Amino acid sequence: MINVFKKIWDFAYNEHGNIKKSIGLGLLNAIFHALQLYAIFAVLAALVNGNPDKNTALIAVGLMLVSIVGKIVTQYYSQLQRVHAGYFMAADKRIQIGDKLKVVPMGYFNQNSLGNITAVATTTLSEVETTAPVVLVTTLGGFINAVVFAIVILLFDWRIGLLVVAAMLLFLWVTSMMEKRTRRNAPLRQAAQEKLVEAALETIQGMSVVKAFNLSRDKNKRMDQAIDNSCTENASMEKSMSPYLWLQSVILDLFSVGIMLLSVYFYLQGTMPLAYCLLLIVAAFMIFGELKSAGSGMATLRLTEVSIDRVNELDHVPVMSEGSIDNAPASYGIEFQDVRFAYEKRTILDGVSFKIPDRTMTAIVGPSGSGKTTLCNLIARFWDVNSGCVSIGGKDVKAYTLSELMSNISMVFQNVYLFADTIENNIKFGKPDATHEEVVAAAKKACCDEFISALSDGYNTMIGEGGASLSGGEKQRLSIARAMLKDAPIVIFDEATANVDPENEDRLQTAIEELTKNKTIIMIAHRLKTVRNADQILVVNGGKIVQQGKHDDLIRQKGIYADFVSGRKQAIGWKLNAN
């Protein structure tokens, strides 16, 4: 139990002050609560002694009012402090996770389901924020309350006080047994919760595929199974804890009865004054109330610990090392020196070397899966090389801070992701402090302004997550507008015009040419018009550079590039036979 408290305390970090205040207020709450015993004792003593008067009544009422008001105030502010601690400790952790995910290799996202990461950042952390400070403060508060009552009762009668201490120790023993019993179930329950989030997220994201291939029944089976497993594990957890919660309640109730019986017995034996006897009988109904509440909270100790352990696993995710160079390179030439890269056991690049001179355009072509996109990802450090070196301006990309490196690179992906925000804010991802006029200018260059202006709210139109409300071509053009606004000295295009309709392709190509003046350009493309004017063309196959040169030189060589051009010309010349 102490280990769980320590984990919660360590996890809270920036919220230690609020938790301390909440615990301190809990101690005051216990003292105010104990004042009720003195108020009751004042009345009982006066009645037993046969001299009740106005002063006794006023003292009793005054003590009771102080007790009630003090409990209300301390409980209110204690709850505020622990609620603040819970929400902000989870918020801080979510921000920390977000910052961490920015610097992990992209391979991490291939090895770890998006559903698992989502579950940790949402469901798991939600459990921590609502249970961790409550468990810590409520449990400690319950014990503080019981200890204060035990001290007060010891002052009245040490024999009954020892009985109260015995009840607390037995209660703790049962709680320890419950914690051990739930040790096995808690991780299973946590895993089931994460699988449920993963299944739900996958079903929602893949709904179009599910409908297109009539897989609703199959997908529902997986979702139903995840729901059933979650229900089973939650029920199992409750069943494992129920006997111990029942035993805790029985112990405290039996000891309450024992306090009453012993008090009467001691009175009849003449070893306890009647006023004390009556007070302890009343106290028997009050003393263990807070401890019962603490016991209910302690039932979630193991769940809280497992949740914290699961969240803290992300702290051990390896991150990419970051250099110290925080200023722009002297030039923007790029060089690969004997670069090797493998994903798991599959070799992607094998001894690749080439140079991209500053302010030139390099086109990369090759079969699917040959390593073209990987070359671009290594420049931006989405992954790190296994061996060799990738440099910009004569310095290893690892020597730059990640912020400085990415400030010099704009990327236009083939698969565009847009955020659930306004169109203007999505374009502003390229330059967050851009003015509206700058956004519009970039949109016009990227051939976006016309369709944006036709929308109901123009640039303030909200688009669905991932850009679901836009066509593929519209999303692609917004992505290009974003890159144009950033205006970085290195621009990487991954099939930038793949989803653009033919009527806008020429205009967009002109805009791209305007954008790329005096910049270092890397362009992955399959269209002949895109690559033929490049300063150099790299032909990638099997993780190696198999051809390199200008279009006219490569076209005269027998090889992949000549076949590529020939195939494209034949594809363009294809016609449908009406016969």
MARBADO-771026 format. One record per residue (C-alpha): residue number from 1; x, y, z. Coordinates in steps of 0.2 Angstrom, whole numbers, plus 2048, in hexadecimal, padded with zeros to 3 digits. Example, Ala and Ser with C-alpha at 12.3 -4.5 7.8 and 13.67 -1.06 7.14 Angstrom:
% residues 2
(1 (83E 7EA 827)),
(2 (844 7FB 824)),
This chain:
% residues 579
(1 (800 800 800)),
(2 (80E 80C 804)),
(3 (816 808 7F3)),
(4 (805 80D 7EB)),
(5 (805 81E 7F5)),
(6 (817 821 7EF)),
(7 (813 81E 7DD)),
(8 (804 82A 7DE)),
(9 (80F 837 7E7)),
(10 (81D 835 7DA)),
(11 (810 836 7CB)),
(12 (809 846 7D2)),
(13 (819 84F 7D1)),
(14 (814 861 7CE)),
(15 (804 85F 7D9)),
(16 (80D 85A 7E9)),
(17 (808 86B 7F1)),
(18 (7F6 868 7ED)),
(19 (7F6 857 7F4)),
(20 (7FF 85C 804)),
(21 (7F2 86A 806)),
(22 (7E4 85D 804)),
(23 (7EC 851 811)),
(24 (7EF 85F 81D)),
(25 (7DD 865 81B)),
(26 (7D8 853 81E)),
(27 (7E1 853 82F)),
(28 (7D7 863 834)),
(29 (7C7 85A 82E)),
(30 (7CB 84C 83A)),
(31 (7CE 858 848)),
(32 (7BE 861 845)),
(33 (7B5 850 844)),
(34 (7BC 84B 855)),
(35 (7B5 85B 85C)),
(36 (7A4 853 85B)),
(37 (7A9 846 868)),
(38 (7AD 854 874)),
(39 (79C 85D 871)),
(40 (793 84C 874)),
(41 (79E 849 884)),
(42 (799 85B 88B)),
(43 (787 857 889)),
(44 (788 845 890)),
(45 (793 84A 89F)),
(46 (787 858 8A3)),
(47 (778 84C 8A2)),
(48 (781 83E 8AC)),
(49 (786 84A 8BA)),
(50 (775 852 8BB)),
(51 (77A 864 8B7)),
(52 (775 868 8A6)),
(53 (775 87B 8A3)),
(54 (775 888 895)),
(55 (788 889 895)),
(56 (78A 877 892)),
(57 (77D 877 883)),
(58 (786 887 87C)),
(59 (797 87E 87D)),
(60 (790 86E 875)),
(61 (787 878 867)),
(62 (797 883 864)),
(63 (7A2 874 863)),
(64 (796 86B 857)),
(65 (795 87B 84C)),
(66 (7A8 87D 84C)),
(67 (7A9 86A 847)),
(68 (79C 86B 839)),
(69 (7A2 87B 831)),
(70 (7B4 876 833)),
(71 (7B1 865 82B)),
(72 (7A7 86D 81C)),
(73 (7B4 87A 819)),
(74 (7C3 86E 81A)),
(75 (7BA 861 810)),
(76 (7B6 86D 802)),
(77 (7C8 874 800)),
(78 (7D0 863 803)),
(79 (7C5 85D 7F4)),
(80 (7C9 86C 7E9)),
(81 (7DC 868 7EC)),
(82 (7DB 856 7E8)),
(83 (7D0 858 7D9)),
(84 (7DC 866 7D3)),
(85 (7EB 85A 7D6)),
(86 (7E2 84B 7CD)),
(87 (7DE 855 7BD)),
(88 (7EE 85F 7BC)),
(89 (7F9 850 7BF)),
(90 (7F0 847 7B1)),
(91 (7F1 856 7A6)),
(92 (804 858 7A9)),
(93 (806 846 7A4)),
(94 (7FD 847 794)),
(95 (807 856 78F)),
(96 (817 84C 794)),
(97 (811 83E 789)),
(98 (80D 849 77B)),
(99 (81F 851 77C)),
(100 (826 840 77D)),
(101 (81E 839 76E)),
(102 (825 847 764)),
(103 (836 841 766)),
(104 (834 82E 765)),
(105 (839 825 755)),
(106 (82A 822 749)),
(107 (82E 810 74A)),
(108 (826 811 75C)),
(109 (815 814 754)),
(110 (817 805 749)),
(111 (81A 7FA 757)),
(112 (80D 801 763)),
(113 (7FB 802 75F)),
(114 (7F3 813 75E)),
(115 (7E5 80C 769)),
(116 (7F1 807 777)),
(117 (7F9 819 777)),
(118 (7E7 821 776)),
(119 (7E1 816 785)),
(120 (7F0 81B 790)),
(121 (7ED 82E 78C)),
(122 (7DB 82D 78E)),
(123 (7D3 81E 798)),
(124 (7E2 81A 7A3)),
(125 (7E6 82C 7A7)),
(126 (7D4 830 7AB)),
(127 (7D4 822 7B8)),
(128 (7E4 829 7BF)),
(129 (7DD 83B 7C0)),
(130 (7CD 836 7C8)),
(131 (7D3 828 7D4)),
(132 (7E6 82C 7D9)),
(133 (7E4 83B 7E3)),
(134 (7D3 835 7EA)),
(135 (7DB 825 7F0)),
(136 (7EA 82E 7F7)),
(137 (7E1 83B 801)),
(138 (7D1 832 805)),
(139 (7DA 823 80C)),
(140 (7E7 82D 816)),
(141 (7D8 838 81C)),
(142 (7CF 829 822)),
(143 (7DE 823 82B)),
(144 (7E1 834 832)),
(145 (7CF 835 838)),
(146 (7D0 824 840)),
(147 (7E1 828 849)),
(148 (7DA 839 850)),
(149 (7CB 830 856)),
(150 (7D6 822 85E)),
(151 (7E0 82F 867)),
(152 (7D1 838 86D)),
(153 (7CA 827 874)),
(154 (7DA 822 87B)),
(155 (7D9 832 885)),
(156 (7C8 82D 88C)),
(157 (7CC 81A 88E)),
(158 (7DC 811 889)),
(159 (7D4 800 888)),
(160 (7C7 806 87B)),
(161 (7D5 80F 872)),
(162 (7DF 7FF 870)),
(163 (7CF 7F7 869)),
(164 (7CE 805 85C)),
(165 (7E0 802 858)),
(166 (7DE 7F0 856)),
(167 (7CF 7F2 84A)),
(168 (7DA 7FE 83F)),
(169 (7E8 7F1 83F)),
(170 (7DC 7E3 83A)),
(171 (7D4 7EE 82D)),
(172 (7E6 7F2 825)),
(173 (7EA 7DF 825)),
(174 (7DA 7DC 81B)),
(175 (7DE 7EA 80F)),
(176 (7EF 7E3 80C)),
(177 (7E7 7D2 808)),
(178 (7DB 7DA 7FC)),
(179 (7E9 7E4 7F3)),
(180 (7F3 7D3 7F1)),
(181 (7E3 7CB 7EA)),
(182 (7E0 7D8 7DD)),
(183 (7F2 7D8 7D8)),
(184 (7EE 7CB 7CA)),
(185 (7DE 7D3 7C4)),
(186 (7E3 7E5 7C3)),
(187 (7EF 7E3 7B4)),
(188 (7E2 7D8 7AB)),
(189 (7D5 7E4 7AD)),
(190 (7E0 7F2 7A7)),
(191 (7E5 7E9 797)),
(192 (7D2 7E5 794)),
(193 (7CF 7F8 795)),
(194 (7DD 7FC 789)),
(195 (7D7 7EE 77D)),
(196 (7C5 7F6 77D)),
(197 (7CC 807 779)),
(198 (7D7 800 76B)),
(199 (7C8 7F6 763)),
(200 (7BC 805 764)),
(201 (7C9 810 75C)),
(202 (7CD 804 74E)),
(203 (7BB 801 74B)),
(204 (7B7 814 749)),
(205 (7C7 817 73E)),
(206 (7C3 809 733)),
(207 (7B1 80B 731)),
(208 (7B1 80F 71F)),
(209 (7BB 7FF 71B)),
(210 (7AF 7F5 726)),
(211 (7A0 7FB 71D)),
(212 (7A8 7F9 70C)),
(213 (7AD 7E7 70E)),
(214 (79D 7E3 718)),
(215 (7A8 7DE 728)),
(216 (79C 7E5 735)),
(217 (798 7D4 73D)),
(218 (7AA 7CF 73E)),
(219 (7B0 7E0 745)),
(220 (7A1 7E0 751)),
(221 (7A7 7CF 757)),
(222 (7B8 7D7 75C)),
(223 (7B0 7E6 764)),
(224 (7A4 7DB 76D)),
(225 (7B2 7D0 773)),
(226 (7BC 7DF 77A)),
(227 (7AC 7E5 783)),
(228 (7A9 7D4 78A)),
(229 (7BB 7D2 790)),
(230 (7BA 7E3 798)),
(231 (7AA 7DF 7A1)),
(232 (7B1 7CE 7A7)),
(233 (7C1 7D6 7AE)),
(234 (7B8 7E4 7B6)),
(235 (7AC 7D7 7BE)),
(236 (7BA 7CC 7C3)),
(237 (7C3 7DB 7CC)),
(238 (7B3 7DF 7D5)),
(239 (7B1 7CD 7DA)),
(240 (7C2 7CC 7E1)),
(241 (7C1 7DB 7EB)),
(242 (7AF 7D8 7F2)),
(243 (7B3 7CB 7FF)),
(244 (7C0 7D7 807)),
(245 (7B5 7E6 806)),
(246 (7A8 7DC 80F)),
(247 (7B5 7D6 81C)),
(248 (7BB 7E8 81F)),
(249 (7A9 7ED 823)),
(250 (7A6 7DE 82E)),
(251 (7B6 7E1 838)),
(252 (7B2 7F3 83B)),
(253 (7A0 7F0 840)),
(254 (7A5 7E2 84C)),
(255 (7B2 7ED 854)),
(256 (7A4 7FB 856)),
(257 (799 7EE 85E)),
(258 (7A8 7E9 869)),
(259 (7AB 7FB 86E)),
(260 (799 7FD 874)),
(261 (799 7EC 87D)),
(262 (7A9 7EF 886)),
(263 (7A5 801 88B)),
(264 (795 7FB 893)),
(265 (79E 7EC 89B)),
(266 (7AC 7F8 8A2)),
(267 (79E 804 8A9)),
(268 (795 7F5 8B1)),
(269 (7A6 7F0 8B9)),
(270 (7A8 801 8C0)),
(271 (7B8 805 8B6)),
(272 (7B0 812 8AA)),
(273 (7A6 821 8AE)),
(274 (794 821 8A6)),
(275 (798 831 89C)),
(276 (7A7 828 894)),
(277 (79D 819 891)),
(278 (78F 822 888)),
(279 (79C 82C 87E)),
(280 (7A5 81D 878)),
(281 (794 814 873)),
(282 (790 824 868)),
(283 (7A2 824 862)),
(284 (7A1 812 85C)),
(285 (795 818 84F)),
(286 (7A1 826 849)),
(287 (7B2 820 84B)),
(288 (7B4 814 83C)),
(289 (7A9 81E 82F)),
(290 (7B8 826 827)),
(291 (7C2 816 827)),
(292 (7B4 80D 81E)),
(293 (7B5 81B 810)),
(294 (7C8 819 810)),
(295 (7C6 806 80D)),
(296 (7BA 809 7FE)),
(297 (7C7 814 7F7)),
(298 (7D5 808 7FA)),
(299 (7CD 7FB 7F0)),
(300 (7D3 804 7E1)),
(301 (7E5 805 7E6)),
(302 (7EB 7F7 7DB)),
(303 (7E1 7FE 7CC)),
(304 (7E9 80F 7CF)),
(305 (7FA 808 7D0)),
(306 (7F8 7FD 7C0)),
(307 (7F2 80D 7B7)),
(308 (801 817 7BD)),
(309 (80D 809 7B8)),
(310 (805 808 7A7)),
(311 (806 81B 7A4)),
(312 (818 81B 7AA)),
(313 (81D 80E 79D)),
(314 (81D 81C 791)),
(315 (82B 825 79B)),
(316 (837 816 795)),
(317 (833 818 783)),
(318 (844 81B 77A)),
(319 (845 82D 773)),
(320 (851 833 765)),
(321 (860 83C 76C)),
(322 (860 84F 769)),
(323 (86E 85A 763)),
(324 (873 86B 769)),
(325 (874 875 759)),
(326 (866 881 75A)),
(327 (86A 88C 74B)),
(328 (867 88B 739)),
(329 (873 881 72E)),
(330 (87F 88B 723)),
(331 (878 882 714)),
(332 (86A 876 710)),
(333 (873 868 707)),
(334 (86F 857 70C)),
(335 (87B 848 70C)),
(336 (878 835 710)),
(337 (888 82C 714)),
(338 (887 819 714)),
(339 (876 819 71C)),
(340 (86F 809 722)),
(341 (85D 807 72A)),
(342 (853 7F8 72E)),
(343 (842 7F7 736)),
(344 (842 7E8 742)),
(345 (84A 7DB 737)),
(346 (846 7E2 726)),
(347 (854 7EC 71E)),
(348 (84D 7FC 716)),
(349 (85D 805 711)),
(350 (86D 7FC 70E)),
(351 (87D 807 70C)),
(352 (875 817 704)),
(353 (880 825 6FF)),
(354 (87C 835 6F6)),
(355 (87C 848 6F6)),
(356 (86E 855 6F3)),
(357 (876 866 6F0)),
(358 (86F 875 6F8)),
(359 (861 87E 6EF)),
(360 (85E 86F 6E2)),
(361 (850 863 6DF)),
(362 (852 851 6E1)),
(363 (845 845 6DB)),
(364 (844 833 6E3)),
(365 (83C 825 6D9)),
(366 (83B 813 6DA)),
(367 (82F 804 6DD)),
(368 (823 803 6EC)),
(369 (82C 7FE 6FC)),
(370 (83E 802 6F5)),
(371 (841 80F 703)),
(372 (83D 820 6FB)),
(373 (832 826 70A)),
(374 (83F 81F 716)),
(375 (84C 82A 70F)),
(376 (842 83A 712)),
(377 (83D 834 723)),
(378 (84F 832 728)),
(379 (853 844 723)),
(380 (845 84A 72F)),
(381 (84A 83E 73C)),
(382 (83A 835 73D)),
(383 (846 826 73F)),
(384 (858 826 742)),
(385 (865 81C 738)),
(386 (86C 80C 73E)),
(387 (87D 811 737)),
(388 (884 81E 72C)),
(389 (880 830 72C)),
(390 (873 83C 725)),
(391 (879 84E 725)),
(392 (872 860 721)),
(393 (87E 86E 71E)),
(394 (88C 862 722)),
(395 (886 85E 734)),
(396 (87E 84E 739)),
(397 (86B 850 73B)),
(398 (86D 849 74D)),
(399 (877 858 752)),
(400 (869 864 750)),
(401 (85B 866 75C)),
(402 (84B 85E 756)),
(403 (843 86F 756)),
(404 (850 877 74B)),
(405 (851 868 740)),
(406 (83E 868 73C)),
(407 (83D 87B 73B)),
(408 (848 879 72B)),
(409 (83D 86C 723)),
(410 (82C 86C 71B)),
(411 (824 85B 717)),
(412 (815 858 70C)),
(413 (80F 846 70F)),
(414 (806 83B 703)),
(415 (7F9 836 711)),
(416 (7F4 847 718)),
(417 (7EE 849 72A)),
(418 (7E3 858 72E)),
(419 (7DE 85C 740)),
(420 (7CC 85F 746)),
(421 (7CE 872 745)),
(422 (7CA 880 739)),
(423 (7D2 880 728)),
(424 (7DC 890 72C)),
(425 (7E3 888 73C)),
(426 (7E8 878 732)),
(427 (7F2 883 726)),
(428 (7FA 88C 734)),
(429 (802 87C 73A)),
(430 (80F 882 72E)),
(431 (811 893 737)),
(432 (807 895 747)),
(433 (809 8A8 748)),
(434 (804 8AB 736)),
(435 (7F8 8B8 732)),
(436 (7E7 8B5 729)),
(437 (7EE 8BD 719)),
(438 (7FD 8B2 719)),
(439 (7F2 8A3 71B)),
(440 (7E7 8A8 70C)),
(441 (7F6 8AC 701)),
(442 (7FD 89A 705)),
(443 (7EC 893 701)),
(444 (7EB 89C 6F0)),
(445 (7FC 896 6EB)),
(446 (7F7 884 6F0)),
(447 (7E7 886 6E6)),
(448 (7DC 884 6F6)),
(449 (7D4 895 6F7)),
(450 (7C6 892 6EB)),
(451 (7BF 883 6F3)),
(452 (7C2 88A 705)),
(453 (7B9 89A 700)),
(454 (7AA 88F 6FA)),
(455 (7A8 887 70B)),
(456 (79B 88E 717)),
(457 (7A7 896 723)),
(458 (7B6 898 718)),
(459 (7C7 897 721)),
(460 (7BD 895 731)),
(461 (7B5 885 72C)),
(462 (7B8 876 738)),
(463 (7BD 866 730)),
(464 (7BC 855 737)),
(465 (7CA 84B 73F)),
(466 (7D6 846 731)),
(467 (7CE 852 725)),
(468 (7BF 845 723)),
(469 (7B4 853 71C)),
(470 (7C0 857 70D)),
(471 (7C5 84E 6FD)),
(472 (7D6 846 6FB)),
(473 (7DB 854 6EF)),
(474 (7D5 862 6FB)),
(475 (7DF 85A 709)),
(476 (7EE 859 6FF)),
(477 (7ED 86B 6F9)),
(478 (7EB 871 70C)),
(479 (7FA 867 710)),
(480 (804 870 702)),
(481 (7FD 881 708)),
(482 (804 87C 71A)),
(483 (815 879 713)),
(484 (815 889 709)),
(485 (811 893 718)),
(486 (81F 88B 722)),
(487 (82B 890 714)),
(488 (839 885 71A)),
(489 (84A 884 710)),
(490 (848 871 70E)),
(491 (838 86A 707)),
(492 (834 858 705)),
(493 (825 852 6FA)),
(494 (81E 841 6FB)),
(495 (813 83F 6EC)),
(496 (80D 851 6EF)),
(497 (801 851 6E0)),
(498 (7FB 83F 6E2)),
(499 (7E9 844 6E7)),
(500 (7E8 854 6DD)),
(501 (7DB 855 6CF)),
(502 (7E1 858 6BE)),
(503 (7D9 869 6BC)),
(504 (7E4 86F 6CA)),
(505 (7F4 865 6C8)),
(506 (7FC 872 6BC)),
(507 (7F8 881 6C7)),
(508 (7FE 877 6D6)),
(509 (80E 872 6CD)),
(510 (811 884 6C9)),
(511 (80E 889 6DB)),
(512 (81A 87B 6E1)),
(513 (827 882 6D5)),
(514 (825 893 6DC)),
(515 (826 88C 6EE)),
(516 (836 882 6EA)),
(517 (841 890 6E3)),
(518 (851 891 6EC)),
(519 (84D 883 6F7)),
(520 (854 871 6F9)),
(521 (846 866 6F3)),
(522 (844 853 6F5)),
(523 (835 84C 6EB)),
(524 (82F 83A 6EB)),
(525 (824 839 6DB)),
(526 (81E 82D 6CE)),
(527 (819 83A 6C1)),
(528 (825 83D 6B3)),
(529 (821 850 6B2)),
(530 (826 851 6C5)),
(531 (837 849 6C3)),
(532 (83D 84D 6B2)),
(533 (843 85F 6B6)),
(534 (84C 85A 6C7)),
(535 (85E 85E 6C9)),
(536 (861 84C 6CD)),
(537 (857 83C 6CE)),
(538 (85A 82E 6DA)),
(539 (854 81D 6D6)),
(540 (851 812 6E5)),
(541 (84F 7FF 6E4)),
(542 (851 7F2 6F2)),
(543 (858 7FF 6FE)),
(544 (866 805 6F3)),
(545 (868 814 6E7)),
(546 (869 80A 6D6)),
(547 (869 819 6CB)),
(548 (86D 82B 6CD)),
(549 (86E 83A 6C0)),
(550 (863 846 6B6)),
(551 (854 840 6AC)),
(552 (85C 841 69B)),
(553 (86B 837 6A1)),
(554 (861 829 6AA)),
(555 (855 828 69B)),
(556 (863 822 690)),
(557 (868 815 69D)),
(558 (860 804 69D)),
(559 (858 802 6AF)),
(560 (84A 805 6BA)),
(561 (848 818 6B6)),
(562 (847 815 6A3)),
(563 (83A 807 6A7)),
(564 (831 813 6B2)),
(565 (830 821 6A5)),
(566 (82B 814 698)),
(567 (81D 80D 6A3)),
(568 (817 81F 6A7)),
(569 (816 823 694)),
(570 (80D 814 690)),
(571 (800 817 69E)),
(572 (7FD 828 698)),
(573 (7FA 821 687)),
(574 (7ED 814 68C)),
(575 (7DC 816 685)),
(576 (7CC 80C 687)),
(577 (7C6 803 678)),
(578 (7B4 806 675)),
(579 (7B3 7F5 66C)),
